[in-house]
Amino acid sequence: MHKNIGSALALYPTPLVVVGVMAEDKPNWVLVGHLGIIGHDRIMVSLAQPHYTNKWIKENKVLSVNIVSEDILKEADYVGSVSGNKVDKSGVFEYYIGESGAPVISKSPVVMECSVDDIYETPNFESFILKIDNTYVYENCLNENGKIDYNVLKPVLFEFPTYSYLKTGEVIGKCLKLDK
Ligand SMILES: Cc1cc2nc3c(=O)[nH]c(=O)nc-3n(C[C@H](O)[C@H](O)[C@H](O)COP(=O)(O)O)c2cc1C
């Protein structure tokens, strides 16, 4: 039997990413769990309006979306705990500059370099609709068909109600082939 608990943000777990943006000549990094997929070529990251990151995304219009693996969870957690408004986070990750000019975390196994297509505003939040321009993937995370293998990658997942990080689980079936 269901119980109606009212309007609850219940769409978890989500993948976890670090968004990187250049703040003049150095990067700023922010941890983001509120993200989404739009169509087949766009993604969305939802950021609280006062974050330091937002100003630079609006100025540069390019950013990186770095998937968090267990290897970089500690650093990712840190950049989610302090603001670039107060602390210089530019040295937290080793990075290089991607083809569109966004800072790319060298130790993130999959990184999408994106440009801003639109901004959807809600009270106190700016949700950035992003077009994916380039995707940088560790070769060992690609299968023989050149597709990203999420079993190797094992992205860390995020759950807001208990503010926890979760491990990616096992494959329990192939889509549209459950009876075979
Ligand atoms: C697990 C976790 C997930 C987070 N997800 C988001 C998010 O989706 N959107 C957001 O605006 N802030 C999120 N934050 C908070 C920001 O990462 C944090 O406030 C950060 O210090 C802002 O940095 P900035 O001011 O340098 O941009 C999250 C923090 C943690 C620890």
The ligand as an SDF file (V2000), in Angstrom:
LIG
                    3D

 31 33  0  0  0  0  0  0  0  0999 V2000
   27.2820   14.9600   -2.6760 C   0  0  0  0  0  0  0  0  0  0  0  0
   27.0620   16.3980   -3.0500 C   0  0  0  0  0  0  0  0  0  0  0  0
   26.2580   16.7230   -4.1420 C   0  0  0  0  0  0  0  0  0  0  0  0
   26.0240   18.0460   -4.4950 C   0  0  0  0  0  0  0  0  0  0  0  0
   25.2000   18.3390   -5.5440 N   0  0  0  0  0  0  0  0  0  0  0  0
   24.9340   19.6280   -5.8480 C   0  0  0  0  0  0  0  0  0  0  0  0
   24.0390   19.9280   -6.9080 C   0  0  0  0  0  0  0  0  0  0  0  0
   23.5220   19.0650   -7.6080 O   0  0  0  0  0  0  0  0  0  0  0  0
   23.7940   21.2460   -7.1670 N   0  0  0  0  0  0  0  0  0  0  0  0
   24.3580   22.2510   -6.4430 C   0  0  0  0  0  0  0  0  0  0  0  0
   24.0870   23.4180   -6.7150 O   0  0  0  0  0  0  0  0  0  0  0  0
   25.2360   21.9840   -5.4290 N   0  0  0  0  0  0  0  0  0  0  0  0
   25.5240   20.7040   -5.1210 C   0  0  0  0  0  0  0  0  0  0  0  0
   26.3880   20.4110   -4.0950 N   0  0  0  0  0  0  0  0  0  0  0  0
   26.9870   21.5230   -3.3270 C   0  0  0  0  0  0  0  0  0  0  0  0
   28.1890   22.1730   -4.0340 C   0  0  0  0  0  0  0  0  0  0  0  0
   29.0780   21.2110   -4.5630 O   0  0  0  0  0  0  0  0  0  0  0  0
   28.9460   23.0610   -3.0110 C   0  0  0  0  0  0  0  0  0  0  0  0
   28.0450   23.9970   -2.4560 O   0  0  0  0  0  0  0  0  0  0  0  0
   30.1790   23.7560   -3.5620 C   0  0  0  0  0  0  0  0  0  0  0  0
   30.9340   24.2050   -2.4680 O   0  0  0  0  0  0  0  0  0  0  0  0
   29.8840   24.9550   -4.4630 C   0  0  0  0  0  0  0  0  0  0  0  0
   31.1220   25.3670   -5.0050 O   0  0  0  0  0  0  0  0  0  0  0  0
   31.3610   26.7260   -5.8190 P   0  0  0  0  0  0  0  0  0  0  0  0
   30.7840   27.8690   -5.0180 O   0  0  0  0  0  0  0  0  0  0  0  0
   32.8660   26.7960   -5.9290 O   0  0  0  0  0  0  0  0  0  0  0  0
   30.6990   26.6310   -7.1430 O   0  0  0  0  0  0  0  0  0  0  0  0
   26.6410   19.0930   -3.7510 C   0  0  0  0  0  0  0  0  0  0  0  0
   27.4810   18.7640   -2.6670 C   0  0  0  0  0  0  0  0  0  0  0  0
   27.6870   17.4420   -2.3270 C   0  0  0  0  0  0  0  0  0  0  0  0
   28.5950   17.1120   -1.1570 C   0  0  0  0  0  0  0  0  0  0  0  0
  1  2  1  0
  2  3  1  0
  2 30  2  0
  3  4  2  0
  4  5  1  0
  4 28  1  0
  5  6  2  0
  6  7  1  0
  6 13  1  0
  7  8  2  0
  7  9  1  0
  9 10  1  0
 10 11  2  0
 10 12  1  0
 12 13  2  0
 13 14  1  0
 14 15  1  0
 14 28  1  0
 15 16  1  0
 16 17  1  0
 16 18  1  0
 18 19  1  0
 18 20  1  0
 20 21  1  0
 20 22  1  0
 22 23  1  0
 23 24  1  0
 24 25  2  0
 24 26  1  0
 24 27  1  0
 28 29  2  0
 29 30  1  0
 30 31  1  0
M  END
$$$$
